[in-house]
Amino acid sequence: MSQLILFNKPYGVICQFSRDGDRTTLADFIDVPGVYPAGRLDHDSEGLVLLTADGRLQARIADPKFKMAKTYLVQVEGTITDEALAALRKGVQLKDGMTRPAEAERIADPDLWPRDPPVRFRKTVTDGWINLTIREGRNRQVRRMTAAVGFPTLRLVRQAVGPWSLQGIEPGTWRAVDAA
């Protein structure tokens, strides 16, 4: 049985082990030899990153052909409309083509850890949260999708990948589990 590391990546961490100047990387948090990320999160995104030493498991998680669900909590600028949610559910036209349909719903502000640095607050601009599940993984896809429907992303936290979730894992910490 393969082992999988569930890591809650903080904002600003680069999803690689090799040094990139003075930027914080996975190596600053995970001292397990031979594991690699199964998919990535941008440095300005937070949340669940899966790591494994099993190449087949890594491919099953990261390769879009397997359509593994990835669920995000997304803070957007403005109060997202029903029309924008419907567009996300249908699929959004991006420069690199149409996205697959997503699951999208408006949610109450989630109980999350504070981000460092905090999201910029503006008195004159509202914000809201959505729960968004996609089954592909293009570069900066969630941010591009919300922008395409008129609601730029302010904060992005990946909550789950397939059956694995962040539940009980604090930012900057990880837990090892057996992967079926």
C-alpha positions in Angstrom: 0.0 0.0 0.0 1.3 3.4 -0.9 1.8 6.2 1.5 0.4 9.7 0.9 1.3 12.9 2.6 -1.5 15.4 3.1 0.1 18.9 3.5 -1.7 22.1 4.3 0.4 24.5 2.2 0.5 28.1 3.6 0.3 31.1 1.4 3.6 32.0 -0.2 5.1 28.5 -0.2 6.5 27.2 -3.6 5.3 23.7 -4.5 8.8 22.3 -5.0 11.6 21.0 -2.9 14.5 22.7 -4.7 15.5 26.1 -3.6 14.2 29.1 -5.5 16.3 32.0 -4.1 15.1 32.8 -0.6 11.5 31.7 -1.2 9.9 29.2 1.2 9.5 25.7 -0.4 8.1 22.3 0.6 11.6 21.4 2.0 11.0 23.9 4.8 8.1 21.8 6.1 8.5 18.2 4.9 11.6 16.1 5.6 10.6 12.9 4.0 12.9 11.5 1.3 11.7 10.5 -2.1 8.2 12.2 -2.1 7.0 14.5 -4.8 3.9 16.6 -5.2 1.0 15.0 -7.1 -0.2 18.3 -8.6 0.7 21.8 -7.5 -0.7 24.9 -5.9 0.5 28.3 -6.9 2.5 30.2 -4.3 -0.5 32.6 -3.7 -2.9 29.7 -3.1 -3.3 27.7 0.1 -4.5 24.3 1.2 -4.2 20.7 0.4 -1.1 19.4 -1.5 -0.7 15.6 -1.8 2.8 14.1 -2.0 3.9 10.5 -2.6 6.8 8.4 -3.7 4.5 6.2 -5.8 4.7 7.3 -9.4 1.5 5.5 -10.5 -0.4 7.1 -7.6 1.1 10.5 -8.4 -0.1 10.1 -12.0 -3.6 9.0 -11.0 -4.0 12.1 -8.8 -2.4 14.7 -11.1 -3.3 13.5 -14.6 -6.5 15.3 -15.9 -7.6 12.1 -17.7 -8.5 10.6 -14.4 -10.8 13.5 -13.6 -10.1 13.5 -9.9 -12.2 16.1 -8.2 -10.5 19.1 -6.6 -12.5 21.2 -4.2 -11.7 24.8 -3.4 -13.0 27.5 -1.1 -12.8 30.7 -3.1 -13.1 34.2 -1.9 -14.2 36.4 -4.8 -14.4 40.2 -5.2 -18.0 41.2 -5.3 -21.2 39.2 -4.4 -21.3 36.4 -6.9 -24.5 36.2 -9.0 -26.6 33.2 -9.8 -25.7 33.8 -13.5 -22.0 33.6 -12.7 -22.5 30.4 -10.7 -24.6 28.9 -13.6 -21.7 29.8 -16.0 -19.2 28.0 -13.8 -21.5 25.0 -13.7 -21.8 24.9 -17.5 -18.1 25.5 -18.2 -16.2 28.7 -18.9 -14.4 29.7 -22.1 -10.8 30.5 -21.3 -8.0 31.4 -23.7 -6.9 27.8 -23.8 -10.4 26.4 -24.4 -13.6 25.6 -22.6 -13.4 24.2 -19.1 -15.3 21.1 -18.0 -18.4 21.9 -16.0 -17.7 22.6 -12.4 -19.8 22.3 -9.2 -20.2 25.8 -7.8 -22.3 27.1 -4.9 -22.4 30.3 -2.9 -21.4 29.7 0.8 -21.2 31.6 4.0 -17.8 32.9 5.1 -15.9 29.8 6.1 -14.0 29.5 9.4 -10.5 29.6 8.1 -7.1 30.4 9.7 -5.9 34.0 9.1 -3.8 34.4 6.0 -0.4 36.1 6.2 -0.4 38.6 4.6 -4.1 39.2 4.9 -6.3 39.7 1.8 -6.6 43.4 1.2 -9.8 44.8 2.6 -11.7 47.6 0.8 -14.7 49.3 2.3 -16.3 50.0 -1.0 -16.0 46.5 -2.5 -17.9 43.6 -1.2 -16.6 40.0 -1.3 -18.1 36.6 -1.0 -17.2 32.9 -0.9 -18.0 30.0 -3.2 -17.3 26.3 -3.0 -15.9 25.2 -6.4 -15.1 21.6 -7.5 -13.3 21.0 -10.8 -12.1 17.9 -12.5 -9.1 19.1 -14.4 -6.1 21.1 -13.5 -5.0 23.8 -15.9 -2.6 26.5 -14.8 -4.3 29.0 -12.4 -7.6 27.6 -13.6 -9.9 28.5 -10.7 -8.6 32.1 -10.7 -9.1 32.3 -14.5 -12.6 30.8 -14.2 -13.8 33.3 -11.6 -12.3 36.2 -13.4 -14.0 35.1 -16.7 -17.4 35.3 -15.0 -16.6 38.7 -13.6 -15.5 37.9 -10.0 -11.8 37.9 -9.5 -10.3 35.5 -6.8 -9.0 37.2 -3.7 -8.2 34.0 -1.7 -8.0 30.4 -2.8 -7.9 27.4 -0.4 -7.9 23.8 -1.8 -10.0 21.8 0.7 -9.9 18.3 -0.9 -8.5 16.2 -3.7 -10.6 13.1 -4.5 -11.3 11.4 -1.1 -8.5 13.3 0.8 -9.2 16.5 2.7 -7.6 19.1 4.9 -9.7 18.2 7.8 -7.7 18.4 11.0 -4.5 19.6 9.3 -3.3 23.0 10.4 -1.4 25.3 8.0 2.3 24.3 7.6 1.7 20.8 9.0 1.1 17.4 7.4 -0.2 13.9 8.0 0.8 10.6 6.4 -2.0 8.2 5.4 -2.2 4.9 3.5 -3.6 5.4 0.0 -5.8 2.6 -1.3 
